[in-house]
Amino acid sequence: MEPTQISQAVTEEWHHPPQLLTISQFVEKHPWATEGGLRWQRFNCATNGFKEAFVAIGRKVLVDETEYFRCVRRQNDQSDD
């Protein structure tokens, strides 16, 4: 990646910080999801493709909403092959 591209990526990230939600907040915002289902995905994230969707800050686990839906789309695209 060129220095200009890195600078642009950092600037874009700064202007559009990730939407981090607790598991409870994510479920409240997206009622189709369940806390148990998200906790299962978090527990198995190293093998199920959802590693980028979860952020741990100390003991608190947060869901990066944008990354979560990217992971879902990526899995759906792979299943279409």
Secondary structure, 3 states (H helix, E strand, C coil): CCHHHHHHHHHHHHHCCCCEEEHHHHHHHCCCCCHHHHHHHHHCHHHHCCHHHEEEECCEEEEEHHHHHHHHHHHHHHHHC
